[in-house]
Amino acid sequence: MAPYAAIITNSGDARVIEANDEMLRLLEYSRKELIGNTLLSLGTWVDPSLRATLLERLKATGSVSGLELKFRTKSGKIVPVLFSASILQLEGKEHIVSTMKDISEIHRLKSELEELASHDMLTGLPNRRKFDEISSLQLARASRTGEKLAMVMFDIDDFKCVNDDYGHDVGDKVLVAIADRLREFSRSSETIARHGGDEFTILLIGLKDRADARTALARLYKLYEEPILIGGNGFKIGLSMGVAMYPDDGVSIEDLLRKADKALYEAKKQGKNNISFAPDDSQG
């Protein structure tokens, strides 16, 4: 385990009087550049006002520990650190000993875990949980603005045949390609999701009526007119879609998804590669 970066500064004028090798590596300064200067004058504090607050706390309590702070290196890189400091008396003078531990890797792993928890591992699209979270925010906004939304559920017609005839590896590649085209369609990747298998959802926002939804989905169909090419094979994609309008068909995510799912079933009964709106839609 790498040692903590450590630095000693004068309590009065904050000038650096010593720093260990780990601190020099962390901040990317030579000892000569640090000694006699202050971290404030070097621009190392990302939030200079925070230093004054910490100094007051330090003088009141004698020490601070386990704080997550950010420091700027000589090259301008922002590094998150675990920071501790204490007041030390040396030769009758008051000094501050500060230690820092680079926690960039912890932040990276945390970000990756959050991504895994909220996104589909195969396609990288938001998963059901993330989609519901974003949809809740959009429904709340629409209730204030009075605009309409469309909850769209769709799946890939006869996708089982792709897996059966070409194997799941090819099937997965087809799903990834489908997701890529879906991103081209959506202005925000957060309003699309993979629910599992070959089932996807889209939340269309900023609509005036059902005609707006039809126009938008016609653009989506156009993106799938060209076959998806995988390993020399071309896959012509058919989409069956079920649509429920907010607030006409429901005002909760659960109601909209349930009605969109029923409409999707009707779309498949009507011959696949087809759009069906919830049967109780205000325009029939």
Secondary structure by P-SEA (a helix, b strand, c coil): ccccbbbbbbccccccccccaaaaaaaccccccccccccccccccccaaaaaaaaaaaaacccccbbbbbbbcccbbbbbbbbbbbbbbcccbbbbbbbbbbaaaaaaaaaaaaaaaccccccccccaaaaaaaaaaaaaaaaaacbbbbbbbbbbcaaaaaaaaccaaaaaaaaaaaaaaaaaacccccccccccccbbbbbbcccccaaaaaaaaaaaaaaacbbbbccccccbbbbbbbbbccccccccaaaaaaaaaaaaaaaaaacccccccccccccc
